[in-house]
Structures are given as structure tokens and as C-alpha cells.
Amino acid sequence: VFSLNLWLQTATLYPGVVFGICFVLNCFIWGKHSSGAVPFPTMVALLCMWFGISLPLVYLGYYFGFRKQPYDNPVRTNQIPRQIPEQRWYMNKFVGILMAGILPFGAMFIELFFIFSVST
């Protein structure tokens, strides 16, 4: 059962934390008089868009989603469990972790090698 409190937390908690962190970091940039700081009227405009666009859309999604009937899955589960087949060697966790690290590293290494070899 959804409540209004949960909807309000969904609409405000994460965006509020992100906006608060960005505002505090921007205050430090303002303190250094940097030209890269986001102007205060822009921050107010973002706040107005959050409360004027995002908050009502989250409420509409909550309202229509709560009224919708739940889905019925068109299948039935079997009471007799099936055996899980033996995994192939390339489906091992270690191989997946290794490939997830080696492939991006190799791509970056080759690109950086060509970039740094041109400048010498």
C-alpha cells in the first residue's frame, strides 16, 4: 500500500540531496569568485522547474500507477524443479570480471598509446 508520505519522499529525497550537494559546492565556487559558478537565478530556476515539473509528474505517475490493476503472468509454475545445466567455462564469474576489466583497459591503452606517440 502506497501512502502520500512515500510519494513525497520519492519526489523529494534523491533530487533534494543532489540539489543540496550541488548548491553547497557552488557556494564554494562563488566564494572563490570563479566565472565557472552557476548564477543564483539559474539555481532558483532549476528549483522552480523541480517543483513545477518534476514534482507534479511524479505525483501523476503515482496516482495512475496506484489505480492500475496488477499484471497477471500468463504462465504457471511447475511443481517439479528442473536441473540447472553445468555452466560453460566462459560463464564463470572470474572470467566475466577479467573481461570486464581487460577490455576497457585495452581500449584505453591503445588510444592513449597513439595519442602520446603523436606528440613526441
C-alpha positions as CSV (number, residue, x, y, z in Angstrom):
1,V,0.0,0.0,0.0
2,F,1.5,3.3,-1.1
3,S,1.0,6.3,1.0
4,L,1.3,10.0,0.4
5,N,4.4,10.1,2.5
6,L,6.2,7.6,0.3
7,W,5.3,9.6,-2.8
8,L,6.6,12.7,-1.2
9,Q,9.9,11.0,-0.3
10,T,10.3,9.6,-3.8
11,A,9.8,13.0,-5.3
12,T,12.0,15.0,-3.0
13,L,14.6,12.8,-1.3
14,Y,17.1,12.0,-4.1
15,P,16.6,15.3,-6.1
16,G,16.9,17.2,-2.8
17,V,20.2,15.6,-1.9
18,V,21.6,16.1,-5.3
19,F,20.5,19.7,-5.5
20,G,21.8,20.4,-2.0
21,I,25.2,19.0,-2.7
22,C,25.4,21.0,-6.0
23,F,24.3,24.1,-4.2
24,V,26.9,23.7,-1.4
25,L,29.7,23.0,-3.9
26,N,28.5,26.0,-6.0
27,C,28.7,28.2,-2.8
28,F,32.4,27.3,-2.6
29,I,32.9,28.3,-6.2
30,W,31.0,31.6,-5.5
31,G,33.4,32.2,-2.6
32,K,36.4,32.0,-4.9
33,H,34.7,34.4,-7.3
34,S,35.1,32.0,-10.2
35,S,33.5,32.6,-13.5
36,G,32.5,28.9,-13.7
37,A,30.0,29.2,-10.9
38,V,26.3,28.7,-11.7
39,P,24.5,32.0,-11.2
40,F,22.0,32.2,-8.3
41,P,19.0,32.9,-10.6
42,T,19.8,29.8,-12.6
43,M,19.8,27.8,-9.3
44,V,16.4,29.3,-8.5
45,A,15.1,28.4,-12.0
46,L,16.2,24.8,-11.5
47,L,14.5,24.7,-8.2
48,C,11.3,26.1,-9.8
49,M,11.5,23.5,-12.6
50,W,11.9,20.8,-10.0
51,F,8.8,21.9,-8.0
52,G,6.8,22.9,-11.1
53,I,7.6,20.0,-13.5
54,S,9.2,17.0,-11.7
55,L,7.0,17.0,-8.6
56,P,3.7,17.0,-10.4
57,L,4.8,14.4,-12.8
58,V,5.9,12.1,-10.0
59,Y,2.5,12.6,-8.4
60,L,0.7,11.8,-11.7
61,G,2.7,8.7,-12.1
62,Y,2.0,7.7,-8.5
63,Y,-1.7,8.3,-9.0
64,F,-2.2,6.4,-12.2
65,G,0.2,3.6,-11.3
66,F,-1.6,3.1,-8.0
67,R,-5.0,2.9,-9.7
68,K,-3.8,0.4,-12.3
69,Q,-4.7,-3.3,-11.9
70,P,-1.7,-5.6,-11.2
71,Y,-0.4,-7.7,-14.1
72,D,-1.3,-11.4,-14.2
73,N,1.5,-13.5,-15.6
74,P,0.2,-15.8,-18.3
75,V,2.2,-18.8,-17.2
76,R,2.0,-21.2,-14.3
77,T,4.9,-22.6,-12.4
78,N,5.8,-26.3,-12.4
79,Q,5.9,-28.1,-9.1
80,I,8.8,-30.3,-10.2
81,P,12.0,-28.4,-10.4
82,R,14.3,-28.8,-13.4
83,Q,18.0,-29.4,-13.2
84,I,20.3,-26.5,-13.9
85,P,22.8,-27.4,-16.6
86,E,26.5,-27.1,-16.0
87,Q,28.0,-23.7,-16.9
88,R,30.4,-23.3,-19.7
89,W,33.9,-22.0,-18.9
90,Y,33.2,-18.6,-20.3
91,M,30.2,-18.1,-18.0
92,N,32.4,-18.3,-14.9
93,K,32.4,-15.2,-12.6
94,F,36.2,-14.9,-12.7
95,V,36.2,-14.8,-16.5
96,G,33.5,-12.2,-16.6
97,I,35.3,-10.0,-14.1
98,L,38.5,-10.4,-16.0
99,M,36.9,-9.5,-19.3
100,A,35.1,-6.5,-17.8
101,G,38.4,-5.1,-16.7
102,I,40.7,-6.1,-19.6
103,L,38.6,-4.9,-22.5
104,P,38.1,-1.3,-21.4
105,F,41.8,-1.1,-20.2
106,G,43.0,-2.4,-23.5
107,A,40.9,0.0,-25.5
108,M,42.1,3.0,-23.4
109,F,45.7,1.8,-23.5
110,I,45.7,1.6,-27.3
111,E,44.0,5.0,-27.7
112,L,46.4,6.7,-25.2
113,F,49.4,5.0,-26.8
114,F,48.5,6.5,-30.2
115,I,47.8,9.9,-28.7
116,F,51.1,10.1,-26.8
117,S,53.1,8.7,-29.6
118,V,52.0,11.5,-31.9
119,S,53.1,14.3,-29.5
120,T,56.8,13.0,-29.3
